Amino acid sequence: MIEVRGLQKVYKVHEREAGFWSSVRSLFDRKFRDVYAVDDVSFSIAPGEIVGFLGPNGAGKTTTMKVLTGLLHPTAGEVQVGGFVPHKHERAFKRRISLVMGQKSQLIWDVPASETFLVNKVIYEIDDAAYRRQLDELIELLQIAEVMQKPVRQLSLGERMKCELAASLLHKPDLLFLDEPTIGLDVNMQEVVREFIRRYNRLHKATILLTSHYMADVAALCQRVMVINRGKLLYDGEISELIERHAPYKRLKLWFDGGREALELLESTLLSCGDSGLKVIAQTEHHVELEVARQHISTVSARLLQTLAVADLTIEDPSLEDVISQAFAAGVQP
């Protein structure tokens, strides 16, 4: 559904030193440098996939999204989306895609969201019957019946985001680009939006490319992720493999009956574990948190349970935020 080969987007940025005379000189001798927003990025996405697109601010995520939707012309490389070249702006292509940006609104501020829906109906030339069917489905999925007639300026952030999604999906696109769709929403509303995205994908077999700084969005919706930083694609594959590659350990948290003898016993037990990739993250009189290599986690936890008066023990995978940070730091190409 999406094919990208050697995508590059370069901006020429004017540079000058501070000061009056530097400003004058820049009128006659302007200096530029090339900034690579996206540099030699290649990937493909199959129909019906939900793929997470991750990276820090300025990594190239939104630039790539804009190229894929035709808002930007690539400097170099080949891009095909649904069989179309996005920057040619063909009408059939525009009817197949939708771009939802959590930080930008398409709703008309002083009138109800239903008015924006009617505007989009005309723009996308949706016939009355199809419009009614799709709107009814979106109202039910997003639970927005009660806010349809309220002016947009009176809606909460969560209500506005749900109406933004409805407005973007009235023409039933099968290619959906979501740029930070849950930004600023509370935890409950984030889950509502995630569940809607999941159901829309299941009902319409839509292909979805999702960017988000909330790793809970990615963990809940995506099996595959792409990690980009400084315009370079660092990783493209399953989340489980990313965790194995950049976080080959688990977190072991142990609560025990404290005291001097218990601490001495803990120390001797940890020393006896030998070369198990063990690292103490935090420790108090009654609690210790460890990083342990995945292949040794069962041995270490069993030994601790045998030797200490354990009140509680938990074993967790590292957070996806930690994994992504490790991937950025490694900077290794896939």
Sine and cosine of phi, psi and omega as CSV:
sin_phi,cos_phi,sin_psi,cos_psi,sin_omega,cos_omega
0.00,0.00,-0.60,0.80,0.05,-1.00
-0.79,-0.61,0.81,-0.59,0.03,-1.00
-0.80,-0.60,0.86,-0.52,0.00,-1.00
-0.80,-0.60,0.81,-0.59,0.00,-1.00
-0.74,-0.67,0.89,-0.46,0.08,-1.00
0.87,0.49,0.57,0.82,-0.04,-1.00
-0.90,0.43,0.73,-0.68,0.03,-1.00
-0.63,-0.77,0.73,-0.69,0.10,-0.99
-0.75,-0.66,0.89,-0.45,-0.08,-1.00
-0.87,-0.49,0.73,-0.68,0.08,-1.00
-0.93,-0.36,0.63,-0.78,0.12,-0.99
-1.00,-0.08,0.87,-0.49,-0.09,-1.00
-0.94,-0.33,0.81,-0.59,0.02,-1.00
-0.96,0.28,0.72,-0.69,0.01,-1.00
-0.84,-0.55,0.67,-0.74,0.14,-0.99
-0.42,-0.91,0.40,-0.92,0.04,-1.00
-0.98,0.18,0.31,-0.95,0.03,-1.00
-0.95,0.31,0.39,-0.92,0.07,-1.00
0.91,-0.41,0.38,-0.93,-0.07,-1.00
-0.89,0.45,-0.76,0.65,-0.07,-1.00
-0.93,0.38,-0.51,0.86,0.09,-1.00
-0.91,0.42,-0.59,0.81,0.05,-1.00
-0.91,0.41,-0.65,0.76,0.01,-1.00
-0.91,0.42,-0.72,0.69,0.00,-1.00
-0.87,0.49,-0.57,0.82,-0.05,-1.00
-0.93,0.38,-0.31,0.95,0.05,-1.00
-0.94,0.35,-0.46,0.89,-0.08,-1.00
-0.93,-0.36,-0.44,0.90,-0.05,-1.00
-0.71,-0.71,0.99,0.15,-0.05,-1.00
-1.00,0.10,0.72,-0.69,0.01,-1.00
-0.94,-0.34,0.69,-0.72,-0.02,-1.00
-0.80,-0.59,0.43,-0.90,0.18,-0.98
-0.74,-0.67,0.47,-0.88,0.01,-1.00
-1.00,0.08,0.76,-0.65,0.09,-1.00
-0.90,-0.43,0.87,-0.49,-0.03,-1.00
-1.00,0.00,0.99,-0.14,0.05,-1.00
-0.94,0.34,-0.63,0.78,0.09,-1.00
-0.69,-0.72,0.74,-0.67,-0.13,-0.99
-0.72,-0.69,0.97,-0.26,0.11,-0.99
0.84,0.54,0.81,0.59,0.01,-1.00
-0.99,-0.13,0.74,-0.67,0.02,-1.00
-0.71,-0.71,0.70,-0.72,0.10,-1.00
-0.22,-0.98,0.23,-0.97,0.11,-0.99
-0.67,-0.74,0.52,-0.85,0.01,-1.00
-0.78,-0.63,0.78,-0.63,-0.05,-1.00
-0.99,0.14,0.36,-0.93,0.05,-1.00
-0.84,0.54,0.70,-0.72,0.07,-1.00
0.99,0.10,-0.06,1.00,0.01,-1.00
-0.97,0.23,0.55,-0.83,0.25,-0.97
-0.93,-0.36,0.90,-0.44,-0.08,-1.00
-0.87,-0.49,0.77,-0.64,0.08,-1.00
-1.00,0.09,0.69,-0.72,-0.02,-1.00
-0.87,-0.50,0.96,-0.27,-0.22,-0.98
-0.90,-0.43,0.51,-0.86,0.06,-1.00
0.18,-0.98,0.34,-0.94,0.04,-1.00
-0.95,0.33,0.11,-0.99,0.07,-1.00
-0.86,0.52,0.71,-0.71,0.01,-1.00
0.99,0.15,0.18,0.98,-0.05,-1.00
-0.98,0.21,-0.43,0.90,-0.03,-1.00
0.86,-0.51,0.09,1.00,-0.04,-1.00
-0.90,0.44,-0.83,0.56,-0.07,-1.00
-0.92,0.40,-0.59,0.81,0.07,-1.00
-0.86,0.50,-0.71,0.71,0.03,-1.00
-0.88,0.47,-0.69,0.72,0.04,-1.00
-0.84,0.54,-0.70,0.71,-0.04,-1.00
-0.92,0.39,-0.56,0.83,0.09,-1.00
-0.92,0.39,-0.68,0.74,-0.03,-1.00
-0.91,0.41,-0.46,0.89,-0.01,-1.00
-0.99,-0.15,0.01,1.00,0.07,-1.00
1.00,0.03,0.09,1.00,0.02,-1.00
-0.97,0.25,-0.42,0.91,0.05,-1.00
-0.80,-0.60,0.54,-0.84,0.06,-1.00
-1.00,-0.07,0.79,-0.62,0.00,-1.00
-0.94,0.35,0.54,-0.84,0.08,-1.00
-0.95,0.31,-0.62,0.78,0.02,-1.00
-0.42,-0.91,0.27,-0.96,0.04,-1.00
0.98,-0.20,0.11,-0.99,-0.02,-1.00
-0.87,-0.49,0.71,-0.70,0.02,-1.00
-0.72,-0.69,0.80,-0.60,0.13,-0.99
-0.76,-0.65,0.75,-0.66,0.00,-1.00
-0.79,-0.61,0.92,-0.40,-0.03,-1.00
0.88,0.47,0.46,0.89,-0.02,-1.00
1.00,0.05,0.02,1.00,-0.02,-1.00
-0.93,-0.36,0.41,-0.91,0.18,-0.98
-1.00,-0.08,0.93,-0.36,-0.19,-0.98
-0.82,0.58,-0.68,0.73,-0.11,-0.99
-0.96,0.29,-0.04,1.00,0.11,-0.99
-0.99,0.16,-0.23,0.97,0.13,-0.99
0.84,0.54,0.68,0.73,0.03,-1.00
-0.95,0.30,0.60,-0.80,-0.06,-1.00
-0.87,0.48,-0.64,0.77,-0.01,-1.00
-0.89,0.45,-0.56,0.83,0.05,-1.00
-0.92,0.39,-0.71,0.70,-0.04,-1.00
-0.89,0.45,-0.48,0.88,0.01,-1.00
-0.97,0.25,-0.24,0.97,-0.06,-1.00
-0.99,-0.14,-0.21,0.98,-0.13,-0.99
-0.87,-0.49,0.29,-0.96,0.18,-0.98
-0.50,-0.87,0.65,-0.76,0.04,-1.00
-0.88,-0.47,0.87,-0.49,0.03,-1.00
-0.92,-0.39,0.87,-0.49,0.01,-1.00
-0.91,-0.41,0.89,-0.46,-0.09,-1.00
-0.87,0.50,-0.38,0.92,-0.04,-1.00
-0.99,-0.15,0.01,1.00,0.01,-1.00
-0.78,-0.62,0.59,-0.81,-0.06,-1.00
-0.90,-0.43,0.62,-0.78,0.12,-0.99
-0.96,-0.30,-0.11,0.99,-0.03,-1.00
-0.96,0.29,0.60,-0.80,0.04,-1.00
-0.98,0.20,0.84,-0.55,-0.29,-0.96
-0.90,0.43,-0.66,0.75,-0.18,-0.98
-0.99,-0.14,0.09,1.00,0.03,-1.00
-0.81,-0.59,0.27,-0.96,0.02,-1.00
-0.89,0.46,0.41,-0.91,0.02,-1.00
-0.86,0.51,-0.48,0.87,-0.01,-1.00
-0.87,0.50,-0.48,0.88,0.05,-1.00
-0.93,0.37,-0.66,0.75,0.08,-1.00
-0.89,0.46,-0.61,0.79,0.03,-1.00
-0.86,0.51,-0.67,0.74,0.00,-1.00
-0.92,0.39,-0.59,0.80,0.06,-1.00
-0.88,0.48,-0.71,0.70,0.01,-1.00
-0.92,0.40,-0.53,0.85,0.06,-1.00
-0.86,0.51,-0.68,0.73,0.00,-1.00
-0.94,0.33,-0.69,0.72,-0.03,-1.00
-0.85,0.52,-0.70,0.71,-0.07,-1.00
-1.00,-0.04,0.08,1.00,0.07,-1.00
0.79,0.61,0.78,0.63,0.00,-1.00
-1.00,0.05,0.78,-0.63,0.01,-1.00
-0.95,0.31,0.31,-0.95,-0.15,-0.99
-0.85,0.53,-0.70,0.71,-0.06,-1.00
-0.91,0.40,-0.72,0.70,-0.01,-1.00
-0.91,0.42,-0.63,0.78,0.03,-1.00
-0.88,0.48,-0.71,0.70,-0.03,-1.00
-0.90,0.44,-0.67,0.74,0.00,-1.00
-0.89,0.45,-0.74,0.67,-0.05,-1.00
-0.93,0.37,-0.64,0.77,0.02,-1.00
-0.90,0.43,-0.68,0.73,0.02,-1.00
-0.88,0.48,-0.64,0.77,0.01,-1.00
-0.90,0.43,-0.69,0.73,-0.01,-1.00
-0.93,0.37,-0.61,0.79,0.05,-1.00
-0.88,0.48,-0.65,0.76,0.00,-1.00
-0.94,0.34,-0.72,0.70,-0.04,-1.00
-0.91,0.42,-0.62,0.79,-0.08,-1.00
-0.99,-0.12,-0.12,0.99,0.00,-1.00
0.82,0.58,0.84,0.54,-0.06,-1.00
-0.89,-0.46,0.25,0.97,-0.04,-1.00
-0.84,0.55,-0.62,0.78,-0.10,-1.00
-0.97,0.25,-0.27,0.96,-0.06,-1.00
-0.95,-0.32,0.02,1.00,-0.09,-1.00
-0.86,0.51,-0.54,0.84,-0.08,-1.00
-0.97,-0.23,0.12,0.99,0.04,-1.00
-1.00,0.03,0.67,-0.74,0.09,-1.00
-0.83,0.56,0.61,-0.79,-0.07,-1.00
-0.84,0.54,-0.60,0.80,-0.04,-1.00
-0.91,0.42,-0.28,0.96,0.02,-1.00
-1.00,-0.08,-0.03,1.00,-0.03,-1.00
-1.00,0.09,0.51,-0.86,0.13,-0.99
-0.95,0.32,0.21,-0.98,0.00,-1.00
-0.87,0.50,-0.67,0.74,0.01,-1.00
-0.90,0.43,-0.66,0.75,0.03,-1.00
-0.91,0.42,-0.65,0.76,0.03,-1.00
-0.90,0.44,-0.66,0.75,-0.02,-1.00
-0.90,0.44,-0.63,0.78,0.03,-1.00
-0.91,0.41,-0.63,0.77,0.04,-1.00
-0.93,0.36,-0.57,0.82,0.09,-1.00
-0.87,0.50,-0.70,0.72,0.02,-1.00
-0.88,0.47,-0.70,0.72,0.00,-1.00
-0.88,0.48,-0.71,0.70,-0.01,-1.00
-0.88,0.48,-0.58,0.82,-0.05,-1.00
-0.98,0.21,-0.28,0.96,-0.12,-0.99
-0.91,-0.42,0.13,0.99,-0.01,-1.00
-0.87,0.49,-0.54,0.84,-0.02,-1.00
-1.00,0.03,0.17,0.99,0.09,-1.00
0.82,0.58,0.87,0.49,0.02,-1.00
-0.95,0.32,0.51,-0.86,0.08,-1.00
-0.96,-0.28,0.11,0.99,0.12,-0.99
-0.78,-0.63,0.92,-0.40,-0.13,-0.99
-0.85,-0.53,0.83,-0.56,0.03,-1.00
-0.93,-0.36,0.90,-0.43,-0.08,-1.00
-0.92,-0.40,0.92,-0.40,-0.02,-1.00
-0.95,-0.31,0.97,-0.22,-0.01,-1.00
0.81,0.59,0.84,0.55,-0.07,-1.00
-0.94,0.34,-0.29,0.96,-0.03,-1.00
-0.94,-0.35,0.22,0.98,-0.06,-1.00
-0.88,0.48,0.75,-0.66,0.04,-1.00
0.99,0.16,-0.09,1.00,-0.04,-1.00
-1.00,0.09,0.47,-0.88,0.07,-1.00
-0.96,0.28,0.13,-0.99,-0.12,-0.99
-0.87,0.49,-0.68,0.73,-0.02,-1.00
-0.90,0.43,-0.68,0.74,-0.02,-1.00
-0.94,0.33,-0.54,0.84,0.10,-1.00
-0.85,0.52,-0.68,0.73,-0.01,-1.00
-0.92,0.40,-0.60,0.80,0.05,-1.00
-0.88,0.48,-0.72,0.69,-0.02,-1.00
-0.91,0.42,-0.67,0.74,0.03,-1.00
-0.87,0.50,-0.71,0.71,-0.02,-1.00
-0.90,0.44,-0.61,0.79,0.05,-1.00
-0.90,0.44,-0.72,0.70,0.00,-1.00
-0.87,0.50,-0.68,0.74,0.01,-1.00
-0.88,0.48,-0.70,0.71,-0.03,-1.00
-0.95,0.33,-0.61,0.79,0.03,-1.00
-0.89,0.45,-0.68,0.73,0.05,-1.00
-0.87,0.49,-0.66,0.75,-0.03,-1.00
-0.94,0.33,-0.64,0.77,-0.05,-1.00
-0.95,0.30,-0.64,0.77,-0.15,-0.99
-0.92,-0.40,0.09,1.00,0.01,-1.00
0.81,0.58,0.58,0.82,-0.08,-1.00
-0.96,0.26,0.59,-0.81,0.12,-0.99
-1.00,0.02,0.78,-0.63,-0.13,-0.99
-0.78,-0.63,0.79,-0.62,0.16,-0.99
-0.94,-0.35,0.86,-0.51,-0.16,-0.99
-0.87,-0.50,0.80,-0.60,0.20,-0.98
-0.94,-0.34,0.61,-0.79,0.02,-1.00
-0.28,-0.96,0.57,-0.82,0.16,-0.99
-1.00,-0.01,-0.13,0.99,0.06,-1.00
-1.00,-0.03,0.95,-0.30,-0.06,-1.00
-0.91,0.42,-0.36,0.93,0.06,-1.00
-0.89,0.45,-0.57,0.82,0.07,-1.00
-0.87,0.50,-0.74,0.67,-0.07,-1.00
-0.92,0.38,-0.72,0.70,-0.03,-1.00
-0.89,0.46,-0.57,0.82,-0.06,-1.00
-0.98,0.20,-0.48,0.88,-0.17,-0.98
-0.93,-0.37,-0.44,0.90,-0.21,-0.98
-0.89,-0.45,0.69,-0.72,0.22,-0.98
-1.00,-0.06,-0.46,0.89,-0.02,-1.00
-0.91,-0.41,0.64,-0.77,0.06,-1.00
-0.73,-0.68,0.48,-0.88,0.18,-0.98
-0.88,-0.48,0.73,-0.68,-0.03,-1.00
-0.92,-0.39,0.82,-0.57,-0.02,-1.00
-0.82,-0.57,0.59,-0.80,0.07,-1.00
-0.46,-0.89,0.73,-0.69,-0.02,-1.00
0.80,0.60,0.61,0.79,0.08,-1.00
0.99,0.15,-0.09,1.00,-0.04,-1.00
-0.96,-0.27,0.67,-0.74,0.07,-1.00
-0.99,0.16,0.90,-0.44,-0.06,-1.00
-1.00,-0.03,-0.50,0.86,-0.09,-1.00
-0.42,-0.91,0.58,-0.81,0.08,-1.00
-0.53,-0.85,0.95,-0.30,-0.03,-1.00
0.12,-0.99,-0.26,-0.97,-0.05,-1.00
-0.97,0.25,0.51,-0.86,0.02,-1.00
-0.86,0.51,-0.65,0.76,-0.04,-1.00
-0.86,0.50,-0.64,0.77,0.01,-1.00
-0.94,0.34,-0.60,0.80,0.05,-1.00
-0.88,0.48,-0.68,0.74,0.02,-1.00
-0.90,0.44,-0.69,0.72,0.01,-1.00
-0.88,0.48,-0.61,0.79,-0.08,-1.00
-0.97,0.25,-0.70,0.72,-0.16,-0.99
-0.95,-0.31,-0.08,1.00,0.07,-1.00
-0.56,-0.83,0.94,0.33,-0.06,-1.00
-0.98,0.18,0.68,0.73,-0.02,-1.00
-0.57,-0.82,0.22,-0.98,0.13,-0.99
-0.83,-0.55,0.36,-0.93,0.06,-1.00
-0.99,-0.12,0.83,-0.56,0.05,-1.00
-0.93,-0.37,0.85,-0.52,0.02,-1.00
-0.91,-0.41,0.80,-0.60,-0.12,-0.99
-0.78,-0.63,0.77,-0.63,0.11,-0.99
-0.92,-0.40,0.74,-0.67,-0.10,-1.00
-0.59,-0.81,0.28,-0.96,0.08,-1.00
-0.94,0.34,0.88,-0.48,-0.17,-0.99
-0.99,0.15,-0.28,-0.96,-0.06,-1.00
0.88,-0.48,0.27,-0.96,-0.07,-1.00
-0.87,0.49,-0.70,0.72,-0.02,-1.00
-0.90,0.43,-0.63,0.77,0.00,-1.00
-0.90,0.43,-0.65,0.76,0.01,-1.00
-0.92,0.40,-0.63,0.77,0.05,-1.00
-0.91,0.42,-0.64,0.77,0.02,-1.00
-0.91,0.40,-0.63,0.77,0.05,-1.00
-0.87,0.49,-0.73,0.69,-0.04,-1.00
-0.89,0.47,-0.71,0.71,0.00,-1.00
-0.92,0.40,-0.58,0.82,0.02,-1.00
-0.91,0.41,-0.68,0.73,0.01,-1.00
-0.91,0.42,-0.62,0.79,0.04,-1.00
-0.91,0.42,-0.57,0.82,-0.02,-1.00
-0.96,0.29,-0.26,0.97,0.00,-1.00
-0.96,0.29,-0.27,0.96,0.11,-0.99
0.89,0.45,-0.62,-0.78,-0.09,-1.00
-0.99,0.11,0.98,0.20,-0.03,-1.00
-0.86,-0.51,0.35,0.94,0.00,-1.00
0.88,0.47,0.54,0.84,-0.14,-0.99
-1.00,0.04,0.70,-0.71,0.02,-1.00
-0.63,-0.78,0.77,-0.63,0.03,-1.00
-0.99,0.12,0.86,-0.50,-0.01,-1.00
-1.00,-0.04,-0.68,0.73,-0.01,-1.00
-0.47,-0.88,0.52,-0.85,0.00,-1.00
-0.45,-0.89,0.69,-0.72,0.14,-0.99
-0.75,-0.66,-0.12,-0.99,-0.02,-1.00
-0.91,0.42,-0.45,0.89,-0.06,-1.00
-0.86,-0.51,0.08,1.00,-0.14,-0.99
-0.50,-0.87,0.61,-0.79,0.11,-0.99
-0.64,-0.77,0.61,-0.79,0.05,-1.00
-0.84,-0.54,0.79,-0.61,-0.11,-0.99
-0.82,-0.58,0.47,-0.89,0.28,-0.96
-0.97,-0.24,0.78,-0.63,-0.04,-1.00
-0.74,-0.67,0.70,-0.72,0.06,-1.00
-0.82,0.58,0.65,-0.76,-0.12,-0.99
-0.82,0.57,-0.66,0.75,-0.08,-1.00
-0.95,0.32,-0.23,0.97,-0.02,-1.00
-0.94,-0.35,0.04,1.00,-0.13,-0.99
-0.89,0.46,-0.63,0.78,-0.03,-1.00
-0.93,0.37,-0.63,0.77,0.01,-1.00
-0.91,0.42,-0.72,0.69,-0.03,-1.00
-0.91,0.42,-0.72,0.69,-0.02,-1.00
-0.90,0.43,-0.62,0.78,0.02,-1.00
-0.90,0.44,-0.65,0.76,-0.01,-1.00
-0.92,0.39,-0.63,0.78,0.04,-1.00
-0.91,0.41,-0.65,0.76,0.02,-1.00
-0.91,0.41,-0.54,0.84,-0.02,-1.00
-0.96,0.27,-0.54,0.84,-0.17,-0.99
-0.98,-0.22,-0.33,0.95,-0.06,-1.00
-0.90,-0.44,0.43,-0.91,0.12,-0.99
-0.99,0.13,1.00,0.04,-0.16,-0.99
-1.00,0.09,0.80,-0.60,0.09,-1.00
-1.00,0.05,-0.59,0.81,0.00,-1.00
-0.32,-0.95,0.50,-0.86,0.03,-1.00
-0.55,-0.83,0.75,-0.66,0.07,-1.00
-0.78,-0.62,0.55,-0.84,0.05,-1.00
-0.82,-0.57,0.82,-0.57,-0.08,-1.00
-0.75,-0.67,0.48,-0.88,0.22,-0.98
-0.96,0.28,0.46,-0.89,0.10,-0.99
-0.89,0.45,0.44,-0.90,0.01,-1.00
-0.91,0.42,0.46,-0.89,0.02,-1.00
-0.89,0.46,-0.51,0.86,0.06,-1.00
-0.86,0.51,-0.68,0.73,0.02,-1.00
-0.90,0.43,-0.66,0.75,-0.01,-1.00
-0.89,0.46,-0.72,0.69,-0.01,-1.00
-0.90,0.44,-0.64,0.77,0.04,-1.00
-0.87,0.49,-0.65,0.76,0.05,-1.00
-0.89,0.45,-0.64,0.77,0.01,-1.00
-0.90,0.44,-0.67,0.75,0.03,-1.00
-0.89,0.46,-0.69,0.72,-0.04,-1.00
-0.91,0.41,-0.62,0.78,-0.01,-1.00
-0.93,0.37,-0.70,0.71,0.02,-1.00
0.87,0.49,0.51,0.86,-0.06,-1.00
-1.00,-0.05,0.75,-0.67,0.01,-1.00
-0.93,0.36,0.53,-0.85,0.04,-1.00
-0.92,0.39,0.00,0.00,0.00,0.00
